[in-house]
Amino acid sequence: MGRYIEEDPQARTFRLNREVLVSEEVLGSEITRIFGRCWIYTGHGSEIPNPGDFVTRRVAGRPVIFCRDRDGQVRCHLNTCRHRGAIVCRERKGSTRQFFCPYHGWSYDTTGALAGVPGDDAYGEGFDRSSHGLKAPPRFDQYRDFWFLCLEREAPKLEEYLGAAMDYIDLVIEQSPSASMEVIAGTQEYDVAANWKLMVENSVDDYHLPSTHATWLKYMANSGVDVRPRTDEGLVLPAKGRTVDLGNGHFTTDNINYRGRPVARWIPIYGEDAKQEMEGIRRELVTRLGPERAARVADTNRNLVVFPNLVINDGSSVTIRTFYPDGVDRMHVTAWALGPKEESESARARRLDSFLTFYGPGGFATPDDVEALELVQQGLANWPDDPWSEMSRGMGKGPEDQLNSDEHHLRTFWRHWNRLMGEGS
């Protein structure tokens, strides 16, 4: 498998060389071979609902403008002036008819076309205004209003890249009667002093829940939720869950819910007053989707990873999370809450309360996870003398028997990462 992975199927062992979490050389290769070639999540169309709306952010390390042009078309522009290379748009978000470069005043309309050049009469006949519009990434496309860019022109089409992950995105979208989900106003951003790939692992690693999130489990138990682990069935969690390899490095947990879902799975934390409304939401789901599909939407939860750095957590609430390395031992994380456009004020309040209670930077889960990842990164200082991470839990089981507390999904990520880095067979 190369120098980064040692795998022995007969012995059912899998080890990862910790060099991949501390090496500047590895990070440099990742920027080219992974972030430079894969489809990378850019934004959700609901963030820019009206013509002229825009947000600016870094995607795959590149500053971009994610916007809706004057005709309502969603676009992505590289946020770099064609004159001398300055950032064109410095605002985080807003609405505009034109983007103005603060350096020399070149302006661009929302389609990216060059709109104005101060003193353009000083340019010769060979200066072609039409060829000096803002550049766009080589590929830009969407699935269900989740927009992605790709810096590799010859990459496969987005839907081919997403593959089976689309089925799990559909389960999120189907929470809305009109199939219209929206990013709820507000963005969470924070830095973690750890390698970005540790966030991939943590986002889908249910094995750490009893030890890392013991305080949250006590809170749930004190609120009347049954969180006792089903040890008689070999589980370390209150309900059975599995992991699914979705191809192309994508994977998900797929769990029977025990912790409540604002969409239609009541628990005592929501209060007695919420029961009637949540029963009504469930009836609508059954009428629209049928009993079996409605149960999938309401009674199961999942943490979906779209390789390399998009996580859609559809559990206590729905959150979109992305992260990008700011160095080999630091990442910047951005997260948003997602919900149905038409949900009531009370349903939205339950959703946001669940989102902030568990997923928020000040909630029960995220601070614990950040501390755990930073402790891992600190421990990796001993990498030269202790070079291997053990990831064999559950190895040798069939696809249907992979528990969410096993490490099948982590191995799925690392095998695909290894192939893209040119180290795999």
Secondary structure as the mmCIF struct_conf table of DSSP 4:
data_model
#
loop_
_struct_conf.conf_type_id
_struct_conf.id
_struct_conf.beg_label_comp_id
_struct_conf.beg_label_asym_id
_struct_conf.beg_label_seq_id
_struct_conf.end_label_comp_id
_struct_conf.end_label_asym_id
_struct_conf.end_label_seq_id
BEND BEND1 ARG A 3 TYR A 4
STRN STRN1 ILE A 5 ASP A 8
TURN_TY1_P TURN_TY1_P1 PRO A 9 ARG A 12
STRN STRN2 THR A 13 ASN A 17
HELX_RH_3T_P HELX_RH_3T_P1 ARG A 18 LEU A 21
TURN_TY1_P TURN_TY1_P2 VAL A 22 VAL A 22
HELX_RH_AL_P HELX_RH_AL_P1 GLU A 24 ARG A 33
TURN_TY1_P TURN_TY1_P3 ILE A 34 ARG A 37
BEND BEND2 CYS A 38 CYS A 38
STRN STRN3 TRP A 39 HIS A 44
HELX_RH_3T_P HELX_RH_3T_P2 GLY A 45 GLU A 47
BEND BEND3 ILE A 48 ILE A 48
BEND BEND4 ASN A 50 ASN A 50
TURN_TY1_P TURN_TY1_P4 PRO A 51 GLY A 52
STRN STRN4 ASP A 53 VAL A 59
TURN_TY1_P TURN_TY1_P5 ALA A 60 GLY A 61
STRN STRN5 ARG A 62 ARG A 68
TURN_TY1_P TURN_TY1_P6 ARG A 70 ASP A 71
BEND BEND5 GLY A 72 GLY A 72
STRN STRN6 VAL A 74 LEU A 78
BEND BEND6 ASN A 79 ASN A 79
TURN_TY1_P TURN_TY1_P7 ARG A 82 ARG A 84
BEND BEND7 VAL A 88 VAL A 88
BEND BEND8 GLU A 91 ARG A 92
STRN STRN7 LYS A 93 SER A 95
BEND BEND9 ARG A 97 ARG A 97
STRN STRN8 GLN A 98 PHE A 100
TURN_TY1_P TURN_TY1_P8 PRO A 102 HIS A 104
STRN STRN9 SER A 107 ASP A 109
TURN_TY1_P TURN_TY1_P9 THR A 110 THR A 111
BEND BEND10 GLY A 112 GLY A 112
STRN STRN10 LEU A 114 GLY A 116
TURN_TY1_P TURN_TY1_P10 PRO A 118 GLY A 119
HELX_RH_3T_P HELX_RH_3T_P3 ASP A 120 ALA A 122
BEND BEND11 TYR A 123 TYR A 123
TURN_TY1_P TURN_TY1_P11 GLU A 125 GLY A 126
HELX_RH_3T_P HELX_RH_3T_P4 ARG A 129 SER A 131
BEND BEND12 GLY A 133 GLY A 133
HELX_LH_PP_P HELX_LH_PP_P1 LEU A 134 LYS A 135
BEND BEND13 PRO A 138 PRO A 138
STRN STRN11 ARG A 139 TYR A 143
TURN_TY1_P TURN_TY1_P12 ARG A 144 ASP A 145
STRN STRN12 PHE A 146 CYS A 150
BEND BEND14 LEU A 151 LEU A 151
TURN_TY1_P TURN_TY1_P13 ARG A 153 GLU A 154
BEND BEND15 ALA A 155 ALA A 155
HELX_LH_PP_P HELX_LH_PP_P2 PRO A 156 LYS A 157
HELX_RH_AL_P HELX_RH_AL_P2 LEU A 158 LEU A 162
TURN_TY1_P TURN_TY1_P14 GLY A 163 ALA A 164
HELX_RH_AL_P HELX_RH_AL_P3 ALA A 165 ILE A 173
TURN_TY1_P TURN_TY1_P15 GLU A 174 GLN A 175
BEND BEND16 SER A 176 SER A 176
TURN_TY1_P TURN_TY1_P16 PRO A 177 SER A 178
BEND BEND17 ALA A 179 ALA A 179
STRN STRN13 MET A 181 VAL A 183
HELX_LH_PP_P HELX_LH_PP_P3 ILE A 184 ILE A 184
BEND BEND18 ALA A 185 ALA A 185
STRN STRN14 GLN A 188 VAL A 192
BEND BEND19 ALA A 193 ALA A 194
HELX_RH_AL_P HELX_RH_AL_P4 TRP A 196 VAL A 204
HELX_RH_3T_P HELX_RH_3T_P5 ASP A 206 HIS A 208
HELX_RH_AL_P HELX_RH_AL_P5 LEU A 209 THR A 212
TURN_TY1_P TURN_TY1_P17 HIS A 213 HIS A 213
HELX_RH_AL_P HELX_RH_AL_P6 ALA A 214 ASN A 222
TURN_TY1_P TURN_TY1_P18 SER A 223 GLY A 224
HELX_RH_3T_P HELX_RH_3T_P6 THR A 231 GLU A 233
TURN_TY1_P TURN_TY1_P19 GLY A 234 GLY A 234
BEND BEND20 VAL A 236 ALA A 239
STRN STRN15 GLY A 241 GLY A 247
TURN_TY1_P TURN_TY1_P20 ASN A 248 GLY A 249
STRN STRN16 HIS A 250 ILE A 256
BEND BEND21 ARG A 259 ARG A 259
STRN STRN17 ARG A 261 ARG A 261
TURN_TY1_P TURN_TY1_P21 PRO A 262 ALA A 264
STRN STRN18 ARG A 265 ARG A 265
HELX_RH_3T_P HELX_RH_3T_P7 PRO A 268 TYR A 270
HELX_RH_3T_P HELX_RH_3T_P8 GLU A 272 ALA A 274
HELX_RH_AL_P HELX_RH_AL_P7 LYS A 275 LEU A 289
HELX_RH_AL_P HELX_RH_AL_P8 PRO A 291 ASP A 299
STRN STRN19 THR A 300 VAL A 306
TURN_TY1_P TURN_TY1_P22 PHE A 307 ASN A 309
STRN STRN20 LEU A 310 ASP A 314
BEND BEND22 GLY A 315 SER A 317
STRN STRN21 VAL A 318 GLY A 327
TURN_TY1_P TURN_TY1_P23 VAL A 328 ASP A 329
STRN STRN22 ARG A 330 PRO A 340
TURN_TY1_P TURN_TY1_P24 LYS A 341 GLU A 342
HELX_RH_AL_P HELX_RH_AL_P9 GLU A 345 SER A 354
HELX_RH_PI_P HELX_RH_PI_P1 PHE A 355 TYR A 359
BEND BEND23 GLY A 360 GLY A 360
TURN_TY1_P TURN_TY1_P25 PRO A 361 GLY A 362
BEND BEND24 GLY A 363 ALA A 365
HELX_RH_AL_P HELX_RH_AL_P10 THR A 366 GLY A 379
HELX_RH_3T_P HELX_RH_3T_P9 LEU A 380 ASP A 385
BEND BEND25 ASP A 386 ASP A 386
STRN STRN23 TRP A 388 GLU A 390
TURN_TY1_P TURN_TY1_P26 ARG A 393 GLY A 396
HELX_RH_3T_P HELX_RH_3T_P10 PRO A 399 ASP A 401
STRN STRN24 LEU A 403 LEU A 403
TURN_TY1_P TURN_TY1_P27 ASN A 404 SER A 405
BEND BEND26 ASP A 406 GLU A 407
HELX_RH_AL_P HELX_RH_AL_P11 HIS A 408 LEU A 420
TURN_TY1_P TURN_TY1_P28 MET A 421 GLY A 422
#
